[in-house]
Amino acid sequence: MKSTPIGLVMLTDERPHVHSQTDEMNMNVLRRWAEIIKERTKNVDGSTYEIVIGSEIVHDVRSAQKVGEELRRANVKQLIMCYNVWNFPFLAWPLVNSLGRDVPILSLSNNEGKFPGNVGLLATDGALRQAGFRTHRIIGDMDDEETVSKVIDWVRASEAVTTIRNEVYGCYGGHSMGMETGFPHLTPTLKTLGVTVRQVDQLLLVERMKEVDEKEVEAGFQWFTELLGDRIKYDGKMLTPETLKRQIRLYLAMRSVNEEKGFDFCGIKGQRELSEYVCIADVAEMLMNDPYDWRGPKEPTVCATEADTYAAITMQLLKYASGGLPTIFMDVRLYHPDLDIWDFCNSGDHPSYFAARSFDPKENFKKITFHPALEFYFKAGGASVEFDAAPGPMTFARLGLWDEKPYMVIVPGEVVELDEETRRRINNETNPTWPHVHARLDCTFEEFISLFPCNHILGVEGDRVRMLTYLCEIAGITPIILGPRGKDRIPPIWERVR
């Protein structure tokens, strides 16, 4: 998985008789933090983040400039400034100015009386904030689990922001059916996250489908046949071997164009051109977002249905913040007040991973059925992917705009498992041939419908609320946390005085 290097430095006292006696201790603190971060940030693919430790403890102007230059040459994109003893605060400027001023900064200190690193943190970080730097502060011992968890959450958040900052989103066909919340709003996105958009007509995918390797198409078809057997519900019209192979060709064509154009993630319009004249995109979207295909394990490539740009960007941020986990795209479909359950479902874009939350496709596909596409909506046919998402904790989120100002709604919750009778009843109220997520959110129905920005909601497994809060604050996006967790948030100073 892509990532950006992390800089780790220590500021200290200018006086030679002081820093000469504490430099070794301070360097050991840096090394230990580097070990902790590497140990605790293993990504899904086994990788971890590159950490660049300053070659010396910053104690004067020249050492600050030297270390800053080292980090700049190492392409460091986020900076953790450690404080273990008192330091001279002005030294932050030759360090930061040498590295580059557009980097997320975490100020990290012990909480000790003899060597008051927290005093140095407040003095130095206060100077940075005076100049308009959005910094974060964590004070605590590296043996304290809550302190370490905060640091790891900040690292994941900053990595998501700095990684997406240089990416390109491929938008196939533009926002679907006039859904303006799915439009690629370029200026506010560039100002906060830096990611840009390239729009490509879906015709290119249709033409590229003619060029894909037929052996690959057949391999994918046989893979689905072996995994699903008679759970591919061929009807001789909407779902046939040929329409399923057409969906596989679309997947291969999209992967090919993504690679050719350098798209890091993408969205596909689908409706109405593809869904009425080529095939529905459900299988292709599923495969893009899954951590495998018939060739084996792979990194999920975020692909948003209906070319919903802010959905895709949210998914990409969730992917990076979670260390590379698959993310899911859902319609906010139907609320069941008797159960306090939301039924999130749409015709596509649910990765098969969520059927059992397994990296083994065999485990997930035991719970999946391919149904014929609904002719009423999707005249070109193909398979709709049907399953109920496996239970477990999740974090749901969505980027939105208020008067051109980005914000992100964040709500923790869980996917629940229903008894068979209830499950069938609920699914039949929408569409039993589509994938469903039966979610209980940690907020009221009224709060959700009052504040949520649109009809599409995204999710990733686990509790990522604090991580996403850091992420938004780093990027200059206002986080709107629903439920009790929102009341616990302390708005940063830059939200209070702007």
N, C-alpha and C positions, 0 to 999 in steps of 0.2 A: 504494500500500500504506500502511496505517495506520502511524504512528510517533509518537514523543513527542520533544519538544525536548531537546537536550543542552546543559548549561551548561559553560562553559570559563572558568576563572578562574586567576589567579596570585596567590600570597601572597608577600610580600617583607618587607624589613627596615623596622622602624618609624622608624629614624633618618633625618631629612630629607636630610642630606648624602649618605646612601647611596642611598635609593630614588629621589631626584631624578636621580641619574646613571645609574640602571639601568632606570627605568620604560619608556623607549622600546624598549630592547632586549627587555625582558620582554613588552611588548605585541606586538612582532614575532614572538616565539616563539608566543604564543597564536594570532595570525593564521595563522602557518604551519601549526600543528597543525590549525586549523579547515579550512584548504585541503586538507591531506592526508586528513583524515577524509572530507570531502565527495567528494574525487576517488576514494577507495578504497571507498566504500560505496554505489555505484550499485546500486539495486534492479532487479529484473527488469523492472518497469514504467517504468524510467528515472528514478524519483524518487530523492532522497537525503534525509538527515536534516537537520532544522533545527538549527543551532548558534547558541547565544546566548553571545557573549563579554562578560564583565564590562566595564562601561564604563571602569573604572579598575583599576589594580593595587591589591590590598588591602594597605594598609600601617598602618592603625590601626582602632580600633573602629568609627568612623563609616563609613569606606569599606567595611569588611566588612559592616556592616548594610545599607548602600546597595546594594551589589552583590547581596547575598542577596535583598533585596526586589525588585530588578530581575528576577532569575531566577525568583522566585516568581510575579511578575506575568506573566512570559513562559511560565508553565506548564512550566518545566523539570522533568524527571522523573529525570534522572541527572546526576551532577556529576563533571567531570574537574578535579581540583585540581592545577595545574602548579607545579613548583618549579624555578626557574632560578638562584636565588641563595639565600642564607640568609634565613630568615623568622622571625617571632615566632610560635611555635606556637599560643598561646592565641587568635589571631585566627580560627582555624578555627571557633570556637564561635559568635561573632556572625554569621558567614557562614552556617553550616549551620543554626543556629536560625532565622535569618530566611528561609531558603529552605524549610526543612522537613526533619525528621530522617529521614523514610522514603524516602530516595533512595539508589540504588547510588552508591558513591563509588570513583573510581579516582584514586590518587595517582601522578602522572607526573613524572619528573625526568630531568634530564641526568645525565651521569656525568663531571663535570669537577672539577678540583682548584681552579682559581682562584675560581669561583663555585659553592660546594658545595651545589647544589640537593638532592642526595641526602641531605645532613645534615638539611636542613630537612624533607625528606619523612619521614625516619625519626622525627624528633622530633614532627612534627605528626600523622602517621598513627598513631604510637604512642599519642598522646593520644586519638585517636578510638577505637582498639581497646580502650584501657583502659575506655572507657564502653560497650563491647559492640557497636561498629559493625563489620559485616563489610565490610572494605575490601579492595581489591586494589592492588598496587604494581607499577609497571613503571619500571625505570631504564635509560636508554639514549639514544642520539642519534637525532634524527628522520631522519637520513640512513641509519640502519641498518635494513635490511629486516626483520630479526627483531623489532626493537623496534616498528616500524610494524605488522607483522602481529599482534603481541600486542595493540596498541591497537585495531586494527580488530576483532579477535575479541572483545575486551571490549565494544566499542561494540555490536556485533551482539547479544551476549548480554544486555546490559543493556536494549537496545531490546525484545528478545523478552519479558523479564520485565515491564517497565513497560508494554508495550502490552497484553499479555494480562491484566494486573492489573485492567483496567476492562471486561473483555469478559464476554459471557454465552454459554454453551454451550447450544444447543438439543438436548434429548434426546428424540427421537421414539420413544416406546413403551417406554423402559426397557431394562435390560440383557437380552440375548437368552439364552434357554434356560437360565436360572439361572447363567450365568457370573459368579461373584461378583467376579472380578478386573476385570470391566467395569462394576461398579456405581459410581454417582457418589458417591464418598466425599467428602462436602462439607466437613467441618471441617478435616482436614489440608490439603485443597486451598486453602481460603480462607486458612488461616494462612500458607501458603508462597507461593502464586501470586495469590491474591485473586480468581480467576475463579470465577463462580458458575454454577449449573445451573438451567435451567427445563425441566421435563418436560412434554411435550405428547403426548396420545394419537395414535397413528397414524391414528385415525379422521378427524382433522382433515385429514390429507393426502389420504385417500380422498375426502372430500367436496370438497376444493379441486381435486382432479383433474377433477371434473365441471365446474368453472368456467373451466379454462384455455382460452386462445384456440386454437381448432382450426386456425387458419392457422399458428400457431407449431408445433403438433404436426406438421402436414404438412411444414413447412419442415425440421424436424429429421429427419423420416422420409426426405425426399428427399436431405438431406445425407448420411445414412448410406448410402442406396442408391447415390449417386454415388461415395462413397468406397470402398465395399466390393463392390458388384456382386454376383456370385454367391458371394462369401465370406460372405453372410448365408445360412446353411444352413437355410432354411425346411423344416419337416417336416410342415406342415399340422395340427399339434396343439400341441406345446409352444412352437414358435417360428413365429408367423404374422405378417403385417403388423399385425394388431390387437394381439397381445401386445407387439410391439416399440413400437407407438404408445402402449400403456399405460405402458410404461417411460419413454417421453419425457414423458408427462403427469405421472408421478410426479416426474421431475426438475423440471419447470416448477412443480408445486405446492410442492415443497420450497423452491425459490428464492423463491416468492411468500410463503410463511409465514415463512421466514427474514427477509425484508425487513420484513414486517409486525410481527414480534415483536422485531426488533432482534437476532437471533442472529448472532454473528460467525463461528461455526462450529457444526457439528452432528454428530449421530450418528443412525442410523436402525436400529431393531431388526430389521426384515425378518422373520426367522424367529420365530414360525411364521405369524403372522397374514397378513402381506403375501404371503409366499412360497406360502401355501396357498390364499389367497382372492382376491388381487389380481394380483400379479406379483412376480418377484424384483427386487431393488433394484440389481443389478449395473450396468446401463447408467446409471441415475440417479447412483449413487455415482461411477462413472467420470467422468461429465460434471461433477459438482460439483468434483472434485479436479483436473480438467484446466485448462490455461490458455487454453482456447478452447471455443467451441461453434459452431453453424452461423451465429451472428450475428457471429462474429469473435473477436479476442483478449479475454480477461477475466482477472481475478485469480482464481486457484484458491480455492475455498471448501472448507476441510477438512470432510470428511464421513466419519465412521468407520462401518464396517459393524457390525452386531450391537450398535449403540449403545454401543460400548466407550468409556467416558468417558475413562479414562486413555490410551487409544490416541489419541483425538481431541485431547486436551491435548498429548500428545507431538508429534503431527503439527503442531499449531498453533505450538508452540515451534520445531520444525524449519523450518517455513515462514518464520517471522520471522527466525530465526538465519541462514538462507540467503539472505535478501534477497527472498523471495517465490517461491522455486522450488516446484514441485509436490512433494508427499510421497506415500509409498506405504504401504499397510497390507497385511500378509501374515500368513498362518498359518505357524508354525514346523512344517513338515509332515514332512520326511523327510531324514535325514542319510545320505550315501553315503560310507562310510569309505574305499573304494577310490580315490575321487577327492578326498577331503576337501572335499566340496561339500554344501551345504544346498540342498534344493529348498523354497523358500518359495512356497507357493501357497494360494489360497483361491478361492471362487466369484466374488468381486467385489472392488471397491475398489482395483484397480490402474489408475491413470490411464493413458490411452492414450499420454500423453507418454513414458512409459518404454519404449515399443516401439522408438523410435529416438532418444529424448532430444532431440526437436525441437519447436520452437514452431510448426512448420508441420504441421497435422493430416494433410495429404496424405502426408507422409513417414512419420508414425507408422502411419497406417491401411493402408499398403502391407503391413504385417507382421501385421495383425490379422484375425481371423475371428470372426464371431458364430455360436455354436452353440446348438442348442436346450437349454434348461435340463434338468437331470436330473429326470425325473418321480419317481424314487425319493425325492428330497429335496424338490423344489420343484414342487408339484402345480399351481400357478397359471401356471407357464410364463414365457416371456420368453427373452431372449438372455443366454447366458454369453459373456463377452468373453475371447478366447484369444489370447495372444501370449507370447513370451519376452522378458524385459526386455533391453535393449541393454547391452553390457558397459561397464564403467567403475567408477571408485572410488565408494564410498558410505560413509555413516556410518549405522549402525543403532542404534536406541535404544528404550527403553521405561521409562516411569514405573511404579513399583511401591510397595507399602507393606510395611513390616515392623512389626507391632504398632502400626499407625496412624502410623508415621513414614515419610514419603515418601523414596524414593531413585530414582535413574535409572541403569539399566544402559546403558552406551555401549560400542559395539564398532566399530572401523573394519573395512573389508573391501572387497571388490570383487565386481561381477557379472561372471561369466566367460561367454565364448562357447564353446559345445560343438560338436563335430562333429555332423553330422546324425544319425548312427546312435546316438550316446550321448544326444543330446537326446531323440530319440524314446523310447528305452528308459527314460530317467529319467521323462519326463512320463507315460508309460503306467503307471508304477508307482503314480501317484496318480490324476490325471485329465487326459487330454490336451485336454479342452475348456475348461480353466480357464487363467488366466494364471500364468506361472511366473517366478520369480527364482532363477537358479542362482548362489548366493553362496558365496564363500570368505571366511570370517571370520578375522581376525587373532587368533584364540584357539583353544584346543583344544576338542574336543567335550565333554570332561569339565568344563572350566571353564564353558562355556556352560550346559550342562544343570544344573549345580550352583547357578548364580547367577541365571539369567534368571527373571523374575517370573511369566510366564504363557505362553499359547499364541499371543499376537499380538505381532508385531514390526513396527516402523515404520522408515522410512528416507528419506534424502534424498541426493542426489548430492554428491560432494566429501568432503574431510576436514574434519569439523566437531568433532573431539574436544576440542581446547582451548577452542573456543567454547562447547560444551555444558558443559564443566567450569566455566568462568566462570559460565555461566548458573545451574548448580546451586548453586554457592557463593554467588552473589548472593541466590538465593531461599531459602537455608537447606535445600537438598535435598542429600543425600549422593550424589555421583557414584561409581558403581562401574564403572571402566574395565577392560574385559577385555583380556587379552593383554599383550604387553610394554609397551604404553603405560601400562598401569595401574601398573606398577612405577616408572615415571618420575615419577608424580604426587607432589607434596609436599603432604600434607594441611594445610589452613590451621589456624591456631592455635585457632579456635573448635571444630574437630572434635577437637582433642587435649586440650582442658581441660574440655569439657562433661561 
